[in-house]
Amino acid sequence: MTGSLLEVIALDVRDAVAAERGGADRLEVVADMSADGLTPAPETVATIAGECALPQMVMIRATAGFTADAETLDGLRRSIKELSSAGAAGFVFGFHDADGMVDLAATEAMIHAASPLPWTFHRAVDHAADMHAAWRAVRLLPNLATVLTSGAPSGVTDGLPVLKARAEAGDASLILAGGGLKPEHVPELLSYGVRAFHVGSAVRGSWREAVDPALVGKWRQLVDRD
């Protein structure tokens, strides 16, 4: 990766345009942040694609949890096809089995449905029963672009040691640091070799307010200091 990547959560076209104006590189497009992000409507993706040039990584998630049964997975596969047609550049997903480990069958089903588009494994990795085993299960899967991770369920502040260890293990290029990310974390993450950053609430007053391009611009300057 040349330089740092800045990904901004977008709920709608207004957010997307503001993120682009502020200097973001990529969007994570979601619905319903009260559930930590669910699959958005294809119409949302299509509208954003018509107004904004940034690539859209689109959330594939039916409920606030990390498990999905066969019927849910069938619906998510259909969503991937519809969202691909609407303009998605890639997808964001990740699943646990009943034991809290990575559900490889479910994850691989989504990879197959999304192929050849890239995908991000989202913070299910931070909530796995064994985080190190989760990384081992995910890191070599096909078309994986990034792993959205804070290093700990509680956020980046507590997860910095894990993120450092993952970077030292050779996974710095996969880490998309997000989840409680604060400006003071960025210099340390850059020193680990992390070059991808994900922000949501940090670039808006609240989830009821649109993305503020000025705040995106401040993060742009911050992640580019290296």
C-alpha positions in Angstrom: 0.0 0.0 0.0 1.4 3.4 -0.9 0.6 5.9 1.8 -2.2 5.4 4.3 -5.8 4.4 3.6 -8.6 6.2 5.3 -12.0 4.5 5.3 -15.1 6.3 6.5 -18.4 4.8 7.5 -21.3 6.1 5.3 -25.0 5.6 6.0 -26.2 7.5 2.9 -25.2 9.6 0.0 -24.8 12.7 2.1 -22.2 10.9 4.2 -20.4 9.6 1.1 -20.1 12.9 -0.6 -18.8 14.6 2.6 -16.3 11.8 3.2 -15.0 12.2 -0.4 -14.8 16.0 0.1 -12.8 15.5 3.3 -10.2 13.3 1.6 -11.3 9.7 2.4 -10.0 6.9 0.2 -12.8 4.4 0.8 -16.3 4.0 2.3 -17.8 1.3 4.5 -21.5 1.5 3.6 -23.8 0.3 6.3 -27.3 0.6 7.7 -28.4 0.8 11.4 -25.4 1.7 13.5 -27.5 1.0 16.6 -26.8 -2.7 15.7 -23.1 -1.9 14.8 -23.9 -1.9 11.1 -26.1 -4.1 9.0 -26.6 -4.7 5.3 -27.8 -1.5 3.5 -30.3 -1.4 0.7 -29.1 -1.8 -2.9 -30.7 1.6 -3.6 -28.4 3.3 -1.1 -25.4 1.8 -2.8 -26.7 2.8 -6.3 -27.4 6.4 -5.2 -23.9 6.7 -3.7 -22.3 5.3 -6.8 -24.1 7.9 -8.8 -22.8 10.8 -6.7 -19.4 9.7 -5.3 -16.3 8.1 -6.9 -15.0 6.4 -3.7 -15.1 2.6 -3.6 -17.8 1.2 -1.4 -17.1 -1.7 0.9 -20.6 -2.8 1.8 -21.6 -4.5 5.0 -23.1 -8.0 4.8 -24.7 -8.7 8.1 -28.3 -9.5 8.9 -28.3 -9.1 12.7 -26.2 -7.5 15.4 -24.5 -10.8 16.3 -21.9 -12.8 14.4 -23.7 -16.0 13.8 -25.9 -16.9 10.8 -28.0 -19.9 10.0 -28.4 -21.4 6.5 -31.5 -19.4 5.7 -29.8 -16.1 6.7 -26.7 -17.0 4.6 -29.0 -17.6 1.6 -30.4 -14.2 2.0 -27.0 -12.6 2.4 -25.8 -14.3 -0.8 -28.7 -12.8 -2.6 -27.8 -9.4 -1.1 -24.3 -9.7 -2.4 -25.5 -10.2 -5.9 -27.9 -7.2 -5.7 -25.3 -5.0 -4.1 -22.6 -6.0 -6.7 -25.0 -4.9 -9.4 -25.7 -1.6 -7.6 -22.1 -0.6 -7.5 -20.4 -2.3 -4.5 -16.6 -2.5 -4.8 -16.3 -5.1 -2.2 -17.9 -6.4 1.0 -17.5 -6.6 4.8 -18.5 -9.7 6.7 -17.4 -12.3 9.2 -19.0 -15.1 11.2 -18.7 -17.1 14.3 -19.9 -20.7 14.9 -21.7 -21.7 18.1 -18.3 -22.0 20.0 -17.3 -18.4 19.1 -14.7 -19.5 16.6 -14.5 -18.3 13.0 -17.3 -20.0 11.0 -15.2 -20.9 7.9 -18.1 -22.5 6.0 -20.2 -19.3 6.3 -17.3 -17.0 5.6 -16.2 -19.0 2.5 -19.8 -19.1 1.2 -19.7 -15.3 1.2 -16.3 -15.1 -0.4 -17.6 -17.3 -3.2 -20.7 -15.2 -3.6 -18.6 -12.0 -3.7 -15.8 -13.3 -6.0 -13.9 -11.8 -7.6 -14.5 -8.7 -5.5 -12.3 -8.1 -2.4 -13.7 -8.3 1.2 -12.9 -7.2 4.7 -13.3 -9.5 7.7 -14.9 -7.3 10.3 -14.6 -7.0 14.0 -15.8 -10.6 14.6 -12.1 -11.3 14.9 -11.9 -9.2 18.1 -14.9 -11.0 19.6 -13.8 -14.5 18.8 -13.3 -17.0 21.6 -9.7 -17.3 20.6 -8.5 -14.2 18.7 -5.2 -15.7 17.7 -6.9 -18.7 16.2 -9.3 -16.4 14.4 -6.5 -14.6 12.8 -4.9 -17.8 11.7 -8.2 -19.0 10.2 -8.8 -15.8 8.3 -5.5 -14.3 7.2 -4.9 -16.5 4.1 -8.4 -16.7 2.8 -8.8 -15.7 -0.9 -9.5 -12.1 -1.9 -9.1 -10.8 1.7 -8.3 -7.1 1.5 -8.2 -6.1 5.2 -9.3 -7.2 8.7 -11.2 -4.5 10.5 -9.8 -4.8 14.1 -9.2 -2.9 17.2 -7.2 -5.7 18.8 -9.7 -6.0 21.7 -13.5 -6.2 22.1 -13.4 -2.9 24.1 -11.5 -0.9 21.4 -8.1 0.2 20.2 -7.0 1.6 23.6 -6.9 -1.9 25.1 -6.0 -3.6 21.8 -2.8 -1.8 20.9 -0.5 -4.7 22.2 -2.4 -7.2 20.1 -2.2 -5.0 17.0 1.5 -4.6 17.6 1.9 -8.4 17.9 -0.1 -9.0 14.7 2.0 -6.4 12.8 5.2 -8.0 14.1 3.8 -11.4 12.9 3.6 -10.0 9.4 0.0 -8.9 9.2 0.4 -5.1 9.2 -0.7 -4.9 5.6 -4.0 -6.6 6.5 -4.9 -4.5 9.6 -7.6 -1.9 9.1 -7.5 -0.2 12.5 -10.9 0.8 13.8 -13.3 0.5 16.7 -12.7 3.2 19.3 -9.8 4.6 17.2 -8.6 8.0 18.6 -6.1 10.5 17.1 -3.5 9.6 19.8 -3.5 6.0 18.6 -2.4 6.8 15.1 1.3 7.6 15.6 1.8 4.4 17.5 0.0 2.3 14.9 2.0 4.0 12.1 5.1 3.0 14.0 3.9 -0.7 13.9 3.6 -0.4 10.1 -0.2 -0.2 10.1 -1.3 1.9 7.1 -5.1 1.6 7.0 -7.5 3.3 9.4 -11.3 3.2 9.8 -13.5 5.9 11.4 -17.2 6.4 12.0 -18.4 8.4 15.0 -15.0 10.2 15.1 -16.0 12.2 11.9 -19.5 13.3 13.0 -21.2 14.8 16.0 -23.4 11.8 16.5 -24.9 9.0 14.4 -27.9 11.3 13.8 -25.6 13.8 12.1 -23.9 13.6 8.7 -20.2 13.1 8.2 -18.3 16.4 8.7 -15.8 16.8 5.9 -13.6 19.0 8.1 -13.2 16.2 10.6 -12.4 13.8 7.8 -9.7 16.3 6.6 -8.1 16.3 10.1 -8.0 12.5 10.0 -6.5 12.6 6.5 -3.7 14.8 7.8 -3.2 12.6 10.8 -2.9 9.3 9.0 -0.6 10.8 6.4 2.0 11.8 9.0 4.7 9.2 8.6 
